[in-house]
Amino acid sequence: MKKALKGFYLLVSSLFITVLHLPFAFGKTSPAYKLAPGPVLSAKSSTTDSLHLITSIRSVYDSLHLDISGLSRQAFEYAQKGWEKLIEQGKIINESVMAIVDFSQPSSHRRLYILDMKNYKVLFNTLVAHGKNSGKEWASSFSNKPSSYKSSPGFYITGDTYMGSNGFSLRLNGIEKGINDKAFDRAIVMHGADYVSDSYIEAQGYIGRSQGCPAVPAEEVYPIINTIKNGTCLFVYVPDKRYASRSPLLKG
């Protein structure tokens, strides 16, 4: 009898101890089943990437509403095409800025555009002169010859600055052979001029003309030149298919 009671007592004790340890057995997580930490997604970086993608798809021309300010779409597309090629060729130092002179507009219009292509900003939109033998209100005749007093179309790369007879000036290097490559020898530079002003437009309907230089308003010459000096692309657009067919930067 005593032996039976002893066995029963041992059985009950075992069951009691097992019950006491059940919560601990189920509450403890085995190391084999621990979850590995997953990648943390940043809402900020995801949003930034999406915005960057959308911005890249949109055209600078459309996003800046350059059509409203009068810039020819073809002028912009030509300029952008050549600008991109010059960057690929390593010929431009200032890769974020592009300058365009749109000679499809009369001189009474603000036809000089200086654009920040990286941050989508119009830095300057102002008056600019053409050569006196290129026409009066409109620039319609062009030349690469010395003493022609005409403007030359095409792509230029800006050089250094100096103080000359026209004050603070910027050297321009024409890079298209047979089109504007005589610009340096002809002393075609950007400088300020009093005749590039609204008062001249009010008096005669168009601004004064230069000897072939893209002269700008005297009061804006310093900020404009300091923005585009030393290795910036300047494109002088003319609505002439003959130029486009000759330009090595626009072919292909």
FENDATA-V106067 format. One record per backbone hydrogen bond with DSSP energy under -1.0 kcal/mol. NH is the residue of the N-H (numbers start at 1). CO is the residue of the C=O. E is the energy in kcal/mol with one decimal. If there is no record, write none. Layout:
# FENDATA-V106067
nh=[NH | NH]
co=[CO | CO]
e=[E | E]
This chain:
# FENDATA-V106067
nh=[5 | 6 | 7 | 8 | 9 | 10 | 11 | 12 | 13 | 14 | 15 | 16 | 17 | 18 | 19 | 20 | 21 | 25 | 26 | 27 | 28 | 33 | 34 | 46 | 47 | 48 | 49 | 50 | 51 | 52 | 53 | 54 | 55 | 56 | 57 | 58 | 63 | 64 | 65 | 66 | 71 | 76 | 77 | 78 | 79 | 80 | 81 | 82 | 83 | 84 | 85 | 86 | 87 | 88 | 89 | 90 | 91 | 93 | 94 | 95 | 98 | 99 | 100 | 101 | 102 | 103 | 105 | 107 | 109 | 111 | 112 | 113 | 114 | 115 | 116 | 117 | 121 | 123 | 124 | 126 | 129 | 132 | 133 | 134 | 140 | 141 | 143 | 148 | 154 | 156 | 157 | 158 | 159 | 162 | 164 | 167 | 169 | 170 | 171 | 173 | 175 | 179 | 180 | 181 | 183 | 186 | 187 | 188 | 190 | 193 | 196 | 197 | 201 | 202 | 203 | 204 | 205 | 208 | 210 | 215 | 216 | 220 | 224 | 225 | 226 | 227 | 228 | 229 | 230 | 231 | 234 | 235 | 236 | 237 | 240 | 244 | 245 | 247 | 251]
co=[1 | 2 | 3 | 4 | 5 | 6 | 7 | 8 | 9 | 10 | 11 | 12 | 13 | 14 | 15 | 16 | 17 | 21 | 22 | 23 | 24 | 30 | 31 | 42 | 43 | 44 | 45 | 46 | 47 | 48 | 49 | 50 | 51 | 52 | 53 | 54 | 59 | 60 | 62 | 61 | 66 | 72 | 73 | 74 | 75 | 76 | 77 | 78 | 79 | 80 | 81 | 82 | 83 | 84 | 85 | 87 | 86 | 231 | 231 | 93 | 115 | 233 | 113 | 235 | 111 | 237 | 102 | 137 | 106 | 109 | 126 | 100 | 124 | 98 | 121 | 96 | 116 | 114 | 114 | 112 | 215 | 210 | 149 | 131 | 134 | 134 | 151 | 145 | 236 | 234 | 173 | 232 | 171 | 169 | 167 | 164 | 162 | 190 | 160 | 157 | 155 | 176 | 176 | 176 | 180 | 182 | 184 | 183 | 170 | 216 | 193 | 195 | 197 | 198 | 199 | 200 | 201 | 195 | 130 | 213 | 191 | 217 | 220 | 221 | 222 | 223 | 224 | 225 | 159 | 158 | 156 | 99 | 154 | 101 | 238 | 240 | 241 | 243 | 247]
e=[-2.3 | -2.1 | -1.7 | -2.3 | -2.4 | -2.0 | -2.0 | -2.3 | -2.1 | -2.0 | -2.2 | -2.2 | -2.2 | -2.1 | -2.2 | -1.8 | -1.3 | -1.8 | -2.0 | -2.0 | -1.2 | -2.0 | -1.3 | -2.1 | -2.2 | -2.3 | -2.3 | -2.0 | -2.5 | -2.4 | -2.1 | -2.3 | -2.7 | -2.2 | -1.6 | -1.7 | -2.6 | -2.1 | -1.0 | -2.2 | -1.9 | -2.1 | -2.8 | -2.8 | -2.4 | -2.9 | -2.2 | -2.4 | -2.7 | -2.4 | -1.7 | -2.5 | -1.9 | -2.2 | -2.0 | -1.3 | -2.5 | -1.4 | -2.4 | -1.4 | -2.2 | -2.5 | -3.0 | -3.0 | -2.6 | -2.2 | -1.3 | -2.9 | -1.8 | -1.5 | -2.4 | -3.0 | -2.5 | -3.1 | -3.2 | -2.7 | -1.6 | -2.4 | -1.5 | -1.7 | -2.4 | -2.8 | -2.4 | -1.8 | -3.1 | -1.4 | -1.9 | -1.3 | -2.6 | -3.0 | -2.0 | -2.4 | -3.1 | -1.8 | -2.4 | -1.9 | -2.8 | -2.5 | -2.5 | -1.9 | -2.0 | -2.1 | -2.5 | -1.2 | -1.8 | -2.3 | -1.1 | -2.8 | -2.4 | -1.9 | -1.3 | -1.1 | -1.3 | -2.5 | -1.6 | -2.6 | -2.2 | -2.5 | -2.2 | -1.9 | -2.7 | -1.6 | -2.2 | -2.5 | -2.5 | -1.0 | -1.5 | -1.5 | -3.1 | -2.1 | -2.6 | -2.6 | -2.8 | -3.3 | -2.5 | -1.5 | -2.0 | -1.8 | -1.0]
